[in-house]
Amino acid sequence: MDKLSELKEEYIKKYSDRTLVFGEGKTDGGIMLVGEAPGGEEEKLKRPFVGKAGKNLDEFIELAGLKREDLYISNVVKFRPTSISPKTGRTINRTPTREEIDEFVPLLKEEISTFKPNIIVTLGNVPLKAVTGDYQLSIGECHGQVIQKDNLKIYPLYHPASVIYNRSLKSVYSEDVKKLKYNI
Ligand code: URA
């Protein structure tokens, strides 16, 4: 078994009471897309970026002139972080905590060193910080600009979901996505 598969087995054992959603897609060094953590639909189907988030991602992929098969798609945290909505009493998604992020960074690093992507597209603040290891960075300051760090080429984008909540980001986001092809 390779190192990545061994590491995955360790996480599966450690988190035997949770559903883990691992990365999937093209593994031979192209574009790696990294989100924050799976949501409800992803947890159900055990696949990253399906459901509503997947629809947003498909828009992104089209705008960038790419195909889903061209990408390796993963998340920093591999389980769904949840809380209970005080308003509705329902289970809702929440941003992963720093502890949860730290817990999964070794797996993300192993994915990166195994697949050796040419470029890593981070979606939102969580993967930007986790991939660069720089927790002072913020997406508002560095979206759409290549960051070179430790032999990695990182292209930070806003999270596609944040564009839904904040329509004013839509045009900035679209421009950043279109610029991606000049940086691949
Ligand atoms: N949001 C993410 O960041 N990742 C997913 O897989 C789904 C929603």
Backbone and ligand atoms as CSV (ligand in chain L), in Angstrom:
chain,resi,resn,atom,element,x,y,z
A,1,MET,N,N,0.845,-1.202,0.000
A,1,MET,CA,C,0.000,0.000,0.000
A,1,MET,C,C,0.881,1.254,0.000
A,2,ASP,N,N,0.504,2.281,-0.791
A,2,ASP,CA,C,1.323,3.498,-0.780
A,2,ASP,C,C,1.065,4.315,0.494
A,3,LYS,N,N,1.910,5.325,0.675
A,3,LYS,CA,C,1.857,6.101,1.918
A,3,LYS,C,C,0.506,6.811,2.098
A,4,LEU,N,N,-0.013,7.337,0.992
A,4,LEU,CA,C,-1.291,8.051,1.075
A,4,LEU,C,C,-2.419,7.097,1.487
A,5,SER,N,N,-2.444,5.901,0.892
A,5,SER,CA,C,-3.484,4.936,1.249
A,5,SER,C,C,-3.353,4.513,2.709
A,6,GLU,N,N,-2.113,4.352,3.163
A,6,GLU,CA,C,-1.898,3.974,4.566
A,6,GLU,C,C,-2.421,5.060,5.505
A,7,LEU,N,N,-2.106,6.302,5.131
A,7,LEU,CA,C,-2.537,7.427,5.959
A,7,LEU,C,C,-4.069,7.512,5.989
A,8,LYS,N,N,-4.694,7.308,4.847
A,8,LYS,CA,C,-6.153,7.327,4.792
A,8,LYS,C,C,-6.736,6.263,5.729
A,9,GLU,N,N,-6.137,5.070,5.708
A,9,GLU,CA,C,-6.600,3.992,6.594
A,9,GLU,C,C,-6.523,4.432,8.062
A,10,GLU,N,N,-5.434,5.143,8.395
A,10,GLU,CA,C,-5.287,5.615,9.785
A,10,GLU,C,C,-6.417,6.570,10.167
A,11,TYR,N,N,-6.737,7.478,9.235
A,11,TYR,CA,C,-7.827,8.432,9.506
A,11,TYR,C,C,-9.166,7.705,9.598
A,12,ILE,N,N,-9.363,6.714,8.733
A,12,ILE,CA,C,-10.632,5.968,8.755
A,12,ILE,C,C,-10.807,5.282,10.116
A,13,LYS,N,N,-9.708,4.738,10.629
A,13,LYS,CA,C,-9.770,4.074,11.948
A,13,LYS,C,C,-10.054,5.094,13.043
A,14,LYS,N,N,-9.298,6.185,13.002
A,14,LYS,CA,C,-9.418,7.205,14.041
A,14,LYS,C,C,-10.824,7.827,14.059
A,15,TYR,N,N,-11.387,7.997,12.868
A,15,TYR,CA,C,-12.705,8.644,12.766
A,15,TYR,C,C,-13.766,7.628,12.368
A,16,SER,N,N,-13.735,6.462,13.012
A,16,SER,CA,C,-14.649,5.381,12.614
A,16,SER,C,C,-16.119,5.761,12.863
A,17,ASP,N,N,-16.344,6.762,13.719
A,17,ASP,CA,C,-17.728,7.176,13.996
A,17,ASP,C,C,-18.189,8.307,13.063
A,18,ARG,N,N,-17.368,8.674,12.086
A,18,ARG,CA,C,-17.749,9.764,11.180
A,18,ARG,C,C,-17.583,9.322,9.733
A,19,THR,N,N,-18.277,10.034,8.845
A,19,THR,CA,C,-18.113,9.741,7.418
A,19,THR,C,C,-17.010,10.627,6.874
A,20,LEU,N,N,-16.007,10.021,6.282
A,20,LEU,CA,C,-14.927,10.813,5.685
A,20,LEU,C,C,-15.119,10.875,4.167
A,21,VAL,N,N,-14.848,12.054,3.619
A,21,VAL,CA,C,-14.951,12.257,2.165
A,21,VAL,C,C,-13.558,12.598,1.658
A,22,PHE,N,N,-12.983,11.710,0.886
A,22,PHE,CA,C,-11.622,11.917,0.401
A,22,PHE,C,C,-11.628,12.598,-0.967
A,23,GLY,N,N,-10.435,13.028,-1.380
A,23,GLY,CA,C,-10.286,13.657,-2.692
A,23,GLY,C,C,-10.512,12.657,-3.812
A,24,GLU,N,N,-10.804,13.183,-4.996
A,24,GLU,CA,C,-10.992,12.300,-6.158
A,24,GLU,C,C,-10.621,13.057,-7.428
A,25,GLY,N,N,-10.377,12.307,-8.483
A,25,GLY,CA,C,-10.138,12.924,-9.794
A,25,GLY,C,C,-8.781,12.586,-10.357
A,26,LYS,N,N,-8.329,13.494,-11.207
A,26,LYS,CA,C,-7.108,13.270,-11.982
A,26,LYS,C,C,-5.884,13.382,-11.058
A,27,THR,N,N,-5.074,12.359,-11.051
A,27,THR,CA,C,-3.993,12.325,-10.063
A,27,THR,C,C,-2.597,12.471,-10.673
A,28,ASP,N,N,-2.553,12.903,-11.939
A,28,ASP,CA,C,-1.207,12.968,-12.524
A,28,ASP,C,C,-0.716,14.394,-12.754
A,29,GLY,N,N,-0.691,15.145,-11.669
A,29,GLY,CA,C,0.052,16.390,-11.682
A,29,GLY,C,C,-0.549,17.593,-12.387
A,30,GLY,N,N,-1.842,17.661,-12.551
A,30,GLY,CA,C,-2.448,18.827,-13.193
A,30,GLY,C,C,-2.886,19.874,-12.177
A,31,ILE,N,N,-4.174,20.142,-12.168
A,31,ILE,CA,C,-4.725,21.159,-11.279
A,31,ILE,C,C,-5.379,20.475,-10.085
A,32,MET,N,N,-5.001,20.917,-8.909
A,32,MET,CA,C,-5.642,20.393,-7.702
A,32,MET,C,C,-6.503,21.492,-7.098
A,33,LEU,N,N,-7.741,21.159,-6.843
A,33,LEU,CA,C,-8.680,22.113,-6.260
A,33,LEU,C,C,-8.909,21.739,-4.807
A,34,VAL,N,N,-8.772,22.694,-3.901
A,34,VAL,CA,C,-8.948,22.351,-2.488
A,34,VAL,C,C,-10.021,23.234,-1.855
A,35,GLY,N,N,-11.076,22.590,-1.372
A,35,GLY,CA,C,-12.150,23.289,-0.662
A,35,GLY,C,C,-11.928,23.220,0.840
A,36,GLU,N,N,-12.989,23.580,1.555
A,36,GLU,CA,C,-12.886,23.698,3.010
A,36,GLU,C,C,-13.163,22.351,3.697
A,37,ALA,N,N,-14.365,21.851,3.494
A,37,ALA,CA,C,-14.812,20.599,4.120
A,37,ALA,C,C,-16.106,20.184,3.433
A,38,PRO,N,N,-16.443,18.899,3.472
A,38,PRO,CA,C,-17.688,18.474,2.818
A,38,PRO,C,C,-18.930,19.005,3.545
A,39,GLY,N,N,-20.002,19.148,2.800
A,39,GLY,CA,C,-21.305,19.488,3.371
A,39,GLY,C,C,-22.176,18.238,3.429
A,40,GLY,N,N,-23.465,18.441,3.635
A,40,GLY,CA,C,-24.384,17.322,3.831
A,40,GLY,C,C,-24.468,16.376,2.638
A,41,GLU,N,N,-24.586,16.946,1.454
A,41,GLU,CA,C,-24.742,16.128,0.251
A,41,GLU,C,C,-23.450,15.337,-0.031
A,42,GLU,N,N,-22.330,16.001,0.193
A,42,GLU,CA,C,-21.024,15.358,-0.007
A,42,GLU,C,C,-20.880,14.176,0.956
A,43,GLU,N,N,-21.340,14.392,2.198
A,43,GLU,CA,C,-21.267,13.331,3.209
A,43,GLU,C,C,-22.127,12.143,2.783
A,44,LYS,N,N,-23.321,12.451,2.250
A,44,LYS,CA,C,-24.233,11.380,1.828
A,44,LYS,C,C,-23.616,10.557,0.697
A,45,LEU,N,N,-23.056,11.263,-0.286
A,45,LEU,CA,C,-22.544,10.580,-1.477
A,45,LEU,C,C,-21.062,10.210,-1.363
A,46,LYS,N,N,-20.450,10.663,-0.253
A,46,LYS,CA,C,-19.008,10.416,-0.029
A,46,LYS,C,C,-18.152,10.897,-1.202
A,47,ARG,N,N,-18.529,12.045,-1.742
A,47,ARG,CA,C,-17.743,12.648,-2.834
A,47,ARG,C,C,-17.647,14.154,-2.609
A,48,PRO,N,N,-16.481,14.745,-2.905
A,48,PRO,CA,C,-16.356,16.191,-2.694
A,48,PRO,C,C,-17.123,16.987,-3.748
A,49,PHE,N,N,-17.631,18.109,-3.345
A,49,PHE,CA,C,-18.276,19.055,-4.263
A,49,PHE,C,C,-19.320,18.410,-5.175
A,50,VAL,N,N,-20.304,17.798,-4.567
A,50,VAL,CA,C,-21.495,17.387,-5.310
A,50,VAL,C,C,-22.619,18.251,-4.713
A,51,GLY,N,N,-23.855,18.046,-5.084
A,51,GLY,CA,C,-24.920,18.876,-4.514
A,51,GLY,C,C,-24.772,20.324,-4.912
A,52,LYS,N,N,-25.185,21.207,-3.999
A,52,LYS,CA,C,-25.217,22.628,-4.333
A,52,LYS,C,C,-23.806,23.192,-4.574
A,53,ALA,N,N,-22.901,22.806,-3.718
A,53,ALA,CA,C,-21.515,23.273,-3.879
A,53,ALA,C,C,-20.937,22.783,-5.205
A,54,GLY,N,N,-21.358,21.596,-5.605
A,54,GLY,CA,C,-20.882,21.034,-6.866
A,54,GLY,C,C,-21.388,21.824,-8.057
A,55,LYS,N,N,-22.625,22.313,-7.930
A,55,LYS,CA,C,-23.181,23.132,-9.021
A,55,LYS,C,C,-22.381,24.420,-9.181
A,56,ASN,N,N,-22.047,25.028,-8.048
A,56,ASN,CA,C,-21.211,26.242,-8.107
A,56,ASN,C,C,-19.858,25.931,-8.715
A,57,LEU,N,N,-19.357,24.779,-8.353
A,57,LEU,CA,C,-18.056,24.389,-8.863
A,57,LEU,C,C,-18.115,24.148,-10.369
A,58,ASP,N,N,-19.207,23.553,-10.838
A,58,ASP,CA,C,-19.347,23.306,-12.275
A,58,ASP,C,C,-19.325,24.626,-13.049
A,59,GLU,N,N,-19.970,25.648,-12.479
A,59,GLU,CA,C,-19.944,26.977,-13.121
A,59,GLU,C,C,-18.512,27.480,-13.217
A,60,PHE,N,N,-17.786,27.298,-12.115
A,60,PHE,CA,C,-16.388,27.714,-12.068
A,60,PHE,C,C,-15.583,26.987,-13.144
A,61,ILE,N,N,-15.791,25.669,-13.224
A,61,ILE,CA,C,-15.017,24.842,-14.150
A,61,ILE,C,C,-15.265,25.295,-15.594
A,62,GLU,N,N,-16.530,25.586,-15.883
A,62,GLU,CA,C,-16.877,26.023,-17.237
A,62,GLU,C,C,-16.234,27.373,-17.562
A,63,LEU,N,N,-16.351,28.289,-16.612
A,63,LEU,CA,C,-15.797,29.634,-16.783
A,63,LEU,C,C,-14.278,29.583,-16.984
A,64,ALA,N,N,-13.637,28.625,-16.318
A,64,ALA,CA,C,-12.182,28.497,-16.438
A,64,ALA,C,C,-11.788,27.737,-17.701
A,65,GLY,N,N,-12.795,27.259,-18.447
A,65,GLY,CA,C,-12.515,26.513,-19.675
A,65,GLY,C,C,-11.955,25.121,-19.395
A,66,LEU,N,N,-12.382,24.546,-18.274
A,66,LEU,CA,C,-11.859,23.228,-17.885
A,66,LEU,C,C,-12.978,22.185,-17.855
A,67,LYS,N,N,-12.612,20.948,-17.537
A,67,LYS,CA,C,-13.596,19.884,-17.324
A,67,LYS,C,C,-13.325,19.252,-15.962
A,68,ARG,N,N,-14.358,18.752,-15.318
A,68,ARG,CA,C,-14.170,18.145,-13.998
A,68,ARG,C,C,-13.116,17.026,-14.057
A,69,GLU,N,N,-13.108,16.295,-15.183
A,69,GLU,CA,C,-12.133,15.194,-15.323
A,69,GLU,C,C,-10.687,15.709,-15.358
A,70,ASP,N,N,-10.521,17.026,-15.615
A,70,ASP,CA,C,-9.163,17.588,-15.670
A,70,ASP,C,C,-8.582,17.822,-14.273
A,71,LEU,N,N,-9.425,17.702,-13.240
A,71,LEU,CA,C,-9.029,18.176,-11.919
A,71,LEU,C,C,-8.948,17.067,-10.884
A,72,TYR,N,N,-8.099,17.282,-9.906
A,72,TYR,CA,C,-8.167,16.493,-8.680
A,72,TYR,C,C,-8.842,17.405,-7.656
A,73,ILE,N,N,-9.910,16.930,-7.034
A,73,ILE,CA,C,-10.712,17.773,-6.144
A,73,ILE,C,C,-10.686,17.210,-4.725
A,74,SER,N,N,-10.344,18.068,-3.774
A,74,SER,CA,C,-10.281,17.599,-2.392
A,74,SER,C,C,-10.714,18.712,-1.435
A,75,ASN,N,N,-10.670,18.411,-0.163
A,75,ASN,CA,C,-10.975,19.384,0.878
A,75,ASN,C,C,-9.896,19.312,1.952
A,76,VAL,N,N,-9.769,20.374,2.736
A,76,VAL,CA,C,-8.818,20.338,3.851
A,76,VAL,C,C,-9.328,19.327,4.886
A,77,VAL,N,N,-10.461,19.610,5.475
A,77,VAL,CA,C,-11.056,18.720,6.481
A,77,VAL,C,C,-11.911,17.691,5.756
A,78,LYS,N,N,-11.779,16.439,6.141
A,78,LYS,CA,C,-12.446,15.375,5.369
A,78,LYS,C,C,-13.792,14.955,5.960
A,79,PHE,N,N,-14.188,15.499,7.101
A,79,PHE,CA,C,-15.556,15.216,7.556
A,79,PHE,C,C,-16.378,16.493,7.537
A,80,ARG,N,N,-17.665,16.346,7.719
A,80,ARG,CA,C,-18.558,17.506,7.684
A,80,ARG,C,C,-18.612,18.163,9.071
A,81,PRO,N,N,-18.081,19.389,9.213
A,81,PRO,CA,C,-18.214,20.073,10.504
A,81,PRO,C,C,-19.634,20.635,10.634
A,82,THR,N,N,-20.284,20.318,11.737
A,82,THR,CA,C,-21.683,20.744,11.875
A,82,THR,C,C,-21.920,21.451,13.204
A,83,SER,N,N,-23.008,22.184,13.241
A,83,SER,CA,C,-23.518,22.684,14.513
A,83,SER,C,C,-25.043,22.650,14.409
A,84,ILE,N,N,-25.704,22.950,15.505
A,84,ILE,CA,C,-27.172,22.952,15.486
A,84,ILE,C,C,-27.634,24.401,15.399
A,85,SER,N,N,-28.478,24.675,14.435
A,85,SER,CA,C,-28.984,26.036,14.287
A,85,SER,C,C,-29.892,26.383,15.468
A,86,PRO,N,N,-29.571,27.493,16.172
A,86,PRO,CA,C,-30.429,27.875,17.295
A,86,PRO,C,C,-31.830,28.271,16.816
A,87,LYS,N,N,-31.919,28.711,15.556
A,87,LYS,CA,C,-33.220,29.152,15.025
A,87,LYS,C,C,-34.118,27.983,14.693
A,88,THR,N,N,-33.556,27.016,13.938
A,88,THR,CA,C,-34.402,25.934,13.412
A,88,THR,C,C,-34.203,24.604,14.133
A,89,GLY,N,N,-33.132,24.490,14.924
A,89,GLY,CA,C,-32.831,23.218,15.587
A,89,GLY,C,C,-32.242,22.191,14.630
A,90,ARG,N,N,-32.010,22.610,13.392
A,90,ARG,CA,C,-31.475,21.664,12.396
A,90,ARG,C,C,-29.951,21.630,12.404
A,91,THR,N,N,-29.426,20.545,11.876
A,91,THR,CA,C,-27.978,20.417,11.718
A,91,THR,C,C,-27.532,21.277,10.541
A,92,ILE,N,N,-26.561,22.128,10.780
A,92,ILE,CA,C,-26.060,22.985,9.692
A,92,ILE,C,C,-24.537,22.865,9.570
A,93,ASN,N,N,-24.013,23.295,8.425
A,93,ASN,CA,C,-22.563,23.290,8.223
A,93,ASN,C,C,-21.950,24.449,9.003
A,94,ARG,N,N,-20.734,24.267,9.441
A,94,ARG,CA,C,-19.998,25.391,10.031
A,94,ARG,C,C,-18.559,25.354,9.510
A,95,THR,N,N,-17.849,26.454,9.692
A,95,THR,CA,C,-16.433,26.519,9.313
A,95,THR,C,C,-15.636,25.602,10.236
A,96,PRO,N,N,-14.695,24.835,9.689
A,96,PRO,CA,C,-13.894,23.983,10.584
A,96,PRO,C,C,-13.073,24.802,11.566
A,97,THR,N,N,-12.825,24.242,12.744
A,97,THR,CA,C,-11.989,24.921,13.739
A,97,THR,C,C,-10.516,24.740,13.359
A,98,ARG,N,N,-9.657,25.536,13.987
A,98,ARG,CA,C,-8.219,25.417,13.739
A,98,ARG,C,C,-7.735,24.007,14.116
A,99,GLU,N,N,-8.268,23.447,15.194
A,99,GLU,CA,C,-7.872,22.090,15.618
A,99,GLU,C,C,-8.235,21.076,14.542
A,100,GLU,N,N,-9.426,21.217,13.979
A,100,GLU,CA,C,-9.857,20.279,12.930
A,100,GLU,C,C,-8.962,20.425,11.690
A,101,ILE,N,N,-8.633,21.669,11.370
A,101,ILE,CA,C,-7.766,21.910,10.217
A,101,ILE,C,C,-6.395,21.260,10.465
A,102,ASP,N,N,-5.820,21.534,11.639
A,102,ASP,CA,C,-4.495,20.975,11.968
A,102,ASP,C,C,-4.503,19.455,11.915
A,103,GLU,N,N,-5.599,18.894,12.318
A,103,GLU,CA,C,-5.730,17.433,12.336
A,103,GLU,C,C,-5.602,16.838,10.918
A,104,PHE,N,N,-6.120,17.581,9.922
A,104,PHE,CA,C,-6.158,17.029,8.561
A,104,PHE,C,C,-5.055,17.550,7.635
A,105,VAL,N,N,-4.268,18.508,8.096
A,105,VAL,CA,C,-3.200,19.033,7.237
A,105,VAL,C,C,-2.200,17.944,6.797
A,106,PRO,N,N,-1.818,17.009,7.692
A,106,PRO,CA,C,-0.877,15.976,7.225
A,106,PRO,C,C,-1.416,15.171,6.036
A,107,LEU,N,N,-2.709,14.902,6.029
A,107,LEU,CA,C,-3.297,14.150,4.914
A,107,LEU,C,C,-3.284,14.991,3.639
A,108,LEU,N,N,-3.607,16.267,3.778
A,108,LEU,CA,C,-3.596,17.165,2.614
A,108,LEU,C,C,-2.178,17.252,2.041
A,109,LYS,N,N,-1.200,17.360,2.918
A,109,LYS,CA,C,0.204,17.442,2.467
A,109,LYS,C,C,0.611,16.169,1.738
A,110,GLU,N,N,0.125,15.046,2.230
A,110,GLU,CA,C,0.465,13.770,1.582
A,110,GLU,C,C,-0.202,13.691,0.201
A,111,GLU,N,N,-1.428,14.204,0.091
A,111,GLU,CA,C,-2.089,14.227,-1.226
A,111,GLU,C,C,-1.256,15.064,-2.195
A,112,ILE,N,N,-0.779,16.201,-1.700
A,112,ILE,CA,C,-0.007,17.107,-2.558
A,112,ILE,C,C,1.317,16.459,-2.968
A,113,SER,N,N,1.998,15.843,-2.012
A,113,SER,CA,C,3.306,15.273,-2.385
A,113,SER,C,C,3.145,14.016,-3.227
A,114,THR,N,N,2.014,13.331,-3.119
A,114,THR,CA,C,1.785,12.142,-3.953
A,114,THR,C,C,1.439,12.542,-5.391
A,115,PHE,N,N,0.538,13.511,-5.543
A,115,PHE,CA,C,0.030,13.830,-6.892
A,115,PHE,C,C,0.813,14.948,-7.584
A,116,LYS,N,N,1.614,15.665,-6.832
A,116,LYS,CA,C,2.459,16.731,-7.398
A,116,LYS,C,C,1.731,17.616,-8.410
A,117,PRO,N,N,0.690,18.310,-7.966
A,117,PRO,CA,C,-0.040,19.172,-8.905
A,117,PRO,C,C,0.828,20.325,-9.421
A,118,ASN,N,N,0.573,20.737,-10.658
A,118,ASN,CA,C,1.266,21.915,-11.197
A,118,ASN,C,C,0.802,23.169,-10.498
A,119,ILE,N,N,-0.485,23.186,-10.167
A,119,ILE,CA,C,-1.053,24.362,-9.498
A,119,ILE,C,C,-2.144,23.905,-8.527
A,120,ILE,N,N,-2.184,24.562,-7.379
A,120,ILE,CA,C,-3.211,24.242,-6.381
A,120,ILE,C,C,-4.142,25.442,-6.281
A,121,VAL,N,N,-5.394,25.223,-6.626
A,121,VAL,CA,C,-6.391,26.296,-6.530
A,121,VAL,C,C,-7.104,26.134,-5.193
A,122,THR,N,N,-6.940,27.136,-4.316
A,122,THR,CA,C,-7.593,27.061,-3.010
A,122,THR,C,C,-8.895,27.855,-3.061
A,123,LEU,N,N,-9.940,27.296,-2.481
A,123,LEU,CA,C,-11.251,27.947,-2.526
A,123,LEU,C,C,-11.606,28.475,-1.139
A,124,GLY,N,N,-11.395,29.761,-0.932
A,124,GLY,CA,C,-11.724,30.386,0.354
A,124,GLY,C,C,-10.541,30.411,1.302
A,125,ASN,N,N,-10.800,30.914,2.505
A,125,ASN,CA,C,-9.734,31.150,3.489
A,125,ASN,C,C,-9.136,29.883,4.075
A,126,VAL,N,N,-9.982,28.908,4.361
A,126,VAL,CA,C,-9.483,27.716,5.064
A,126,VAL,C,C,-8.380,27.008,4.264
A,127,PRO,N,N,-8.617,26.654,2.982
A,127,PRO,CA,C,-7.538,26.002,2.245
A,127,PRO,C,C,-6.357,26.928,1.937
A,128,LEU,N,N,-6.613,28.214,1.781
A,128,LEU,CA,C,-5.509,29.159,1.557
A,128,LEU,C,C,-4.517,29.074,2.720
A,129,LYS,N,N,-5.049,29.136,3.930
A,129,LYS,CA,C,-4.195,29.103,5.128
A,129,LYS,C,C,-3.571,27.726,5.324
A,130,ALA,N,N,-4.368,26.687,5.112
A,130,ALA,CA,C,-3.867,25.324,5.360
A,130,ALA,C,C,-2.759,24.962,4.360
A,131,VAL,N,N,-2.936,25.328,3.092
A,131,VAL,CA,C,-1.942,24.936,2.071
A,131,VAL,C,C,-0.667,25.770,2.209
A,132,THR,N,N,-0.806,27.075,2.474
A,132,THR,CA,C,0.397,27.912,2.600
A,132,THR,C,C,1.038,27.756,3.980
A,133,GLY,N,N,0.256,27.343,4.965
A,133,GLY,CA,C,0.752,27.285,6.344
A,133,GLY,C,C,0.841,28.671,6.958
A,134,ASP,N,N,0.335,29.670,6.244
A,134,ASP,CA,C,0.379,31.050,6.737
A,134,ASP,C,C,-1.030,31.478,7.152
A,135,TYR,N,N,-1.243,31.496,8.457
A,135,TYR,CA,C,-2.608,31.767,8.965
A,135,TYR,C,C,-2.902,33.258,9.066
A,136,GLN,N,N,-1.914,34.090,8.662
A,136,GLN,CA,C,-2.158,35.539,8.615
A,136,GLN,C,C,-2.757,35.942,7.274
A,137,LEU,N,N,-2.581,35.103,6.265
A,137,LEU,CA,C,-3.083,35.460,4.928
A,137,LEU,C,C,-4.605,35.510,4.936
A,138,SER,N,N,-5.146,36.389,4.095
A,138,SER,CA,C,-6.592,36.381,3.962
A,138,SER,C,C,-6.963,36.492,2.483
A,139,ILE,N,N,-8.027,35.817,2.135
A,139,ILE,CA,C,-8.421,35.697,0.735
A,139,ILE,C,C,-8.700,37.058,0.094
A,140,GLY,N,N,-9.208,37.993,0.904
A,140,GLY,CA,C,-9.502,39.338,0.402
A,140,GLY,C,C,-8.256,40.025,-0.142
A,141,GLU,N,N,-7.094,39.693,0.414
A,141,GLU,CA,C,-5.844,40.338,-0.006
A,141,GLU,C,C,-5.151,39.614,-1.145
A,142,CYS,N,N,-5.354,38.302,-1.249
A,142,CYS,CA,C,-4.504,37.603,-2.230
A,142,CYS,C,C,-5.257,36.804,-3.291
A,143,HIS,N,N,-6.571,36.979,-3.395
A,143,HIS,CA,C,-7.315,36.256,-4.438
A,143,HIS,C,C,-6.804,36.631,-5.834
A,144,GLY,N,N,-6.735,35.651,-6.698
A,144,GLY,CA,C,-6.368,35.920,-8.094
A,144,GLY,C,C,-4.892,36.214,-8.328
A,145,GLN,N,N,-4.044,36.000,-7.310
A,145,GLN,CA,C,-2.604,36.215,-7.485
A,145,GLN,C,C,-1.860,34.940,-7.108
A,146,VAL,N,N,-0.926,34.545,-7.969
A,146,VAL,CA,C,-0.168,33.313,-7.692
A,146,VAL,C,C,0.728,33.515,-6.471
A,147,ILE,N,N,0.711,32.519,-5.595
A,147,ILE,CA,C,1.645,32.505,-4.459
A,147,ILE,C,C,2.595,31.332,-4.675
A,148,GLN,N,N,3.893,31.579,-4.630
A,148,GLN,CA,C,4.882,30.507,-4.726
A,148,GLN,C,C,5.377,30.224,-3.318
A,149,LYS,N,N,5.210,28.992,-2.873
A,149,LYS,CA,C,5.662,28.675,-1.513
A,149,LYS,C,C,6.107,27.224,-1.450
A,150,ASP,N,N,7.296,26.978,-0.932
A,150,ASP,CA,C,7.820,25.608,-0.776
A,150,ASP,C,C,7.644,24.781,-2.054
A,151,ASN,N,N,8.009,25.346,-3.184
A,151,ASN,CA,C,7.878,24.633,-4.464
A,151,ASN,C,C,6.450,24.384,-4.899
A,152,LEU,N,N,5.505,25.046,-4.266
A,152,LEU,CA,C,4.108,24.897,-4.681
A,152,LEU,C,C,3.663,26.189,-5.345
A,153,LYS,N,N,2.840,26.014,-6.372
A,153,LYS,CA,C,2.242,27.188,-7.010
A,153,LYS,C,C,0.768,27.192,-6.580
A,154,ILE,N,N,0.395,28.247,-5.884
A,154,ILE,CA,C,-0.944,28.292,-5.284
A,154,ILE,C,C,-1.727,29.454,-5.891
A,155,TYR,N,N,-2.950,29.170,-6.283
A,155,TYR,CA,C,-3.796,30.217,-6.861
A,155,TYR,C,C,-5.049,30.355,-5.996
A,156,PRO,N,N,-5.113,31.397,-5.159
A,156,PRO,CA,C,-6.250,31.522,-4.240
A,156,PRO,C,C,-7.478,32.145,-4.914
A,157,LEU,N,N,-8.591,31.497,-4.737
A,157,LEU,CA,C,-9.879,32.032,-5.201
A,157,LEU,C,C,-10.824,32.140,-4.008
A,158,TYR,N,N,-11.800,33.016,-4.117
A,158,TYR,CA,C,-12.881,33.009,-3.124
A,158,TYR,C,C,-13.594,31.657,-3.202
A,159,HIS,N,N,-14.214,31.275,-2.117
A,159,HIS,CA,C,-15.008,30.052,-2.164
A,159,HIS,C,C,-16.255,30.328,-3.011
A,160,PRO,N,N,-16.582,29.415,-3.949
A,160,PRO,CA,C,-17.745,29.686,-4.813
A,160,PRO,C,C,-19.021,29.951,-4.014
A,161,ALA,N,N,-19.153,29.347,-2.828
A,161,ALA,CA,C,-20.371,29.568,-2.036
A,161,ALA,C,C,-20.432,31.002,-1.507
A,162,SER,N,N,-19.272,31.605,-1.214
A,162,SER,CA,C,-19.281,32.964,-0.655
A,162,SER,C,C,-19.793,33.963,-1.696
A,163,VAL,N,N,-19.639,33.587,-2.961
A,163,VAL,CA,C,-20.118,34.456,-4.038
A,163,VAL,C,C,-21.654,34.497,-4.056
A,164,ILE,N,N,-22.252,33.412,-3.602
A,164,ILE,CA,C,-23.724,33.385,-3.541
A,164,ILE,C,C,-24.225,34.320,-2.444
A,165,TYR,N,N,-23.515,34.297,-1.295
A,165,TYR,CA,C,-23.953,35.128,-0.173
A,165,TYR,C,C,-23.604,36.592,-0.383
A,166,ASN,N,N,-22.559,36.842,-1.173
A,166,ASN,CA,C,-22.095,38.210,-1.372
A,166,ASN,C,C,-21.994,38.482,-2.877
A,167,ARG,N,N,-23.101,38.947,-3.455
A,167,ARG,CA,C,-23.168,39.081,-4.919
A,167,ARG,C,C,-22.108,40.029,-5.470
A,168,SER,N,N,-21.661,40.985,-4.634
A,168,SER,CA,C,-20.688,41.958,-5.144
A,168,SER,C,C,-19.352,41.286,-5.467
A,169,LEU,N,N,-19.138,40.082,-4.937
A,169,LEU,CA,C,-17.888,39.369,-5.232
A,169,LEU,C,C,-17.916,38.688,-6.592
A,170,LYS,N,N,-19.127,38.595,-7.162
A,170,LYS,CA,C,-19.306,37.773,-8.358
A,170,LYS,C,C,-18.359,38.180,-9.501
A,171,SER,N,N,-18.265,39.485,-9.782
A,171,SER,CA,C,-17.446,39.882,-10.932
A,171,SER,C,C,-15.949,39.709,-10.640
A,172,VAL,N,N,-15.542,39.982,-9.394
A,172,VAL,CA,C,-14.141,39.778,-9.004
A,172,VAL,C,C,-13.806,38.297,-9.165
A,173,TYR,N,N,-14.708,37.475,-8.651
A,173,TYR,CA,C,-14.507,36.034,-8.700
A,173,TYR,C,C,-14.406,35.554,-10.156
A,174,SER,N,N,-15.315,36.030,-11.005
A,174,SER,CA,C,-15.302,35.615,-12.412
A,174,SER,C,C,-13.999,36.004,-13.090
A,175,GLU,N,N,-13.524,37.215,-12.813
A,175,GLU,CA,C,-12.254,37.654,-13.400
A,175,GLU,C,C,-11.101,36.763,-12.934
A,176,ASP,N,N,-11.079,36.454,-11.641
A,176,ASP,CA,C,-10.021,35.590,-11.086
A,176,ASP,C,C,-10.044,34.218,-11.764
A,177,VAL,N,N,-11.235,33.692,-11.928
A,177,VAL,CA,C,-11.367,32.360,-12.536
A,177,VAL,C,C,-10.860,32.393,-13.976
A,178,LYS,N,N,-11.251,33.449,-14.700
A,178,LYS,CA,C,-10.823,33.539,-16.108
A,178,LYS,C,C,-9.299,33.658,-16.213
A,179,LYS,N,N,-8.702,34.348,-15.232
A,179,LYS,CA,C,-7.244,34.528,-15.236
A,179,LYS,C,C,-6.482,33.232,-14.939
A,180,LEU,N,N,-7.197,32.280,-14.356
A,180,LEU,CA,C,-6.529,31.025,-13.980
A,180,LEU,C,C,-5.808,30.385,-15.156
A,181,LYS,N,N,-6.453,30.430,-16.340
A,181,LYS,CA,C,-5.840,29.713,-17.470
A,181,LYS,C,C,-4.480,30.299,-17.896
A,182,TYR,N,N,-4.243,31.559,-17.556
A,182,TYR,CA,C,-2.935,32.141,-17.890
A,182,TYR,C,C,-1.866,31.745,-16.860
A,183,ASN,N,N,-2.293,31.122,-15.802
A,183,ASN,CA,C,-1.352,30.763,-14.738
A,183,ASN,C,C,-1.107,29.262,-14.618
A,184,ILE,N,N,-1.782,28.492,-15.449
A,184,ILE,CA,C,-1.639,27.022,-15.348
A,184,ILE,C,C,-0.271,26.601,-15.895
L,1,URA,N1,N,-17.779,23.094,0.223
L,1,URA,C1,C,-16.486,22.697,0.239
L,1,URA,O1,O,-15.604,23.470,0.550
L,1,URA,N2,N,-16.229,21.453,-0.102
L,1,URA,C2,C,-17.158,20.574,-0.468
L,1,URA,O2,O,-16.820,19.437,-0.794
L,1,URA,C3,C,-18.490,21.007,-0.476
L,1,URA,C4,C,-18.767,22.263,-0.116
